[in-house]
Amino acid sequence: MSQSNNDNENSSNNNTAQNVKADSLRYVRYDPARENEYVPAMRQLISKDLSEPYSIYVYRYFLYQWGDLCFMAMDDDDDEKNKLVGVVVSKLERHRGGPLRGYIAMLAVREEYRGRGIATKLVRMAIDAMIERDADEIALETEVTNTAAMKLYERLGFLRSKRLHRYYLNGNSAYRFVLYLKEGVASMGPGGFDHPIPAATGITGGEQQYAAVGAGQGCPEGQQQQQSVLLDGHEDEVEQMYQ
């Protein structure tokens, strides 16, 4: 997963963030009719936190099939032509005949806008959209040393599922986090994850009661995930779709 970081923000970045008017920010769902405007802006924003840029096919793979699970933060007061300051990209599909699994693939916030809760807002919008589509669970990965990311997702109700050794291209390992949305999902068989849902996760009425997070929680850091992992075995299909 691609994610940006707010752990080491300097004072100038914080001052910039504080000077941004709350009402100048708006959150929108990706519009495929504006692909030529939105996709280059996404790639520019996300690539700043990657060791290598994702192929255009990766973006198309997600956006052509799950564009309704992509949300963006825009600053209308920004003098720059590119108003995009934050983005989350996700997908939702049945995993190996098991649960309907959501996946948060990319999350980024422009550096000078971090620390204002933009990332949290974007993730919650993605979660809500996947709940509306009857998702059973939502997964993501983050670097094992990235305590900011782990705290953010744990506050949203995600549970640590497993450690993935040398998961990222830089050789670092990752933790997989899972948000269970329905009771019994973790024991559904081949598509489920490794352990049963703890009794204390607060699952009621078939829906996860993920915790609200206050403003001021910024976007966590992450390194580039292998594109083969992001595409989950669909690389050939994607190449054929967009050649």
Number of C-alpha atoms within 10 A of each C-alpha: 25 24 27 27 21 22 17 7 14 10 9 10 17 17 12 13 17 15 10 16 11 11 9 11 18 12 17 14 16 21 14 14 8 9 14 9 12 17 17 13 19 21 15 13 22 23 16 16 21 17 12 13 14 17 10 12 17 16 18 18 21 21 21 12 11 16 19 19 24 25 24 26 22 18 21 16 12 14 8 9 8 17 17 23 22 28 28 28 27 25 22 21 14 13 13 12 12 17 23 20 25 28 22 22 20 22 27 30 30 19 22 19 24 28 24 22 17 26 29 25 23 25 22 18 20 25 24 14 17 24 18 9 12 16 22 26 27 24 20 21 28 29 25 17 14 16 13 19 25 23 14 18 23 17 16 20 21 25 20 17 17 15 16 16 12 12 20 20 14 12 10 15 17 24 21 18 21 24 26 27 27 20 18 13 21 22 16 13 13 13 17 21 19 12 11 13 19 9 8 6 15 14 17 11 10 12 17 21 16 20 14 12 15 11 13 13 21 26 30 28 23 25 22 21 24 16 17 11 14 19 18 9 11 12 17 9 11 16 13 8 12 10 6
